[in-house]
C-alpha cells in the first residue's frame, strides 16, 4: 500500500515542512504528476499554478513536473511512471466530480494499492 499525504491551506512558507516531507519520501528522479483541477482557471490559470508548484518542488530536488488537466482514458501504466501525484487546492467537490466522472478514481485506487504516493 502506498501513502496518502494530506495538507491544506496556507502559503508556500507555511507548507514548507509538508513539501520537504513529501519530497524526502519519493524518488526525485521520476517525474511528479500535478493535477490542478480543484482550482478555478478563471482565478489562476493552470499554467500559472504549475509554475508555482515547480517553484516549490524543484528547489527540493524534483527534476520534472507534468501537469494533466484531462483525466479521461488515463491508465495505471501512465500513473506508474510518476513518483507521486499532487492535487492543488481549490474546490474539493469540483475535483471529486472530475475524478469520478472520468473514472480516474479507480485508477487512483490501483496506483495507491501498488505503492504510489498521493
C-alpha positions, -999 to 999 in steps of 0.1 A, spaced: 0 0 0 12 35 -9 10 67 10 -17 94 11 -3 127 24 -28 154 31 -20 191 37 -42 221 32 -44 258 33 -16 283 39 12 298 19 43 281 5 62 291 36 35 277 59 36 244 40 74 242 36 78 213 60 50 193 44 66 197 10 100 188 24 85 156 40 68 147 7 99 151 -14 120 132 11 97 102 7 98 98 -31 122 91 -59 132 126 -71 145 113 -105 110 103 -115 85 130 -126 57 143 -104 22 144 -117 4 177 -109 -34 179 -113 -48 214 -108 -85 206 -114 -97 217 -80 -87 252 -88 -106 278 -107 -87 286 -140 -105 319 -142 -89 329 -109 -55 314 -116 -46 297 -148 -34 261 -148 -1 272 -163 4 297 -135 -5 270 -110 20 245 -124 47 272 -124 40 279 -87 43 242 -79 75 239 -98 89 269 -79 83 249 -47 93 214 -57 123 220 -79 145 236 -52 138 205 -31 153 183 -59 123 173 -80 135 172 -116 102 172 -136 66 182 -130 40 171 -155 5 186 -155 -27 168 -165 -59 187 -170 -78 159 -186 -83 127 -166 -103 108 -192 -89 75 -205 -59 76 -183 -43 42 -173 -25 27 -144 6 23 -166 7 61 -172 5 67 -135 32 43 -125 58 64 -142 52 92 -116 69 94 -82 38 110 -67 5 127 -76 0 162 -64 -35 178 -64 -37 215 -59 -60 233 -35 -94 246 -45 -129 233 -46 -129 197 -33 -163 190 -49 -152 202 -83 -121 179 -81 -141 149 -68 -166 154 -97 -138 154 -123 -122 123 -108 -154 103 -105 -169 113 -139 -137 104 -157 -133 70 -139 -99 82 -126 -109 73 -91 -105 36 -100 -70 43 -114 -60 63 -84 -70 34 -60 -49 10 -81 -20 34 -80 -22 38 -42 -26 0 -37 5 -6 -59 26 16 -36 20 51 -52 21 83 -32 -8 108 -35 
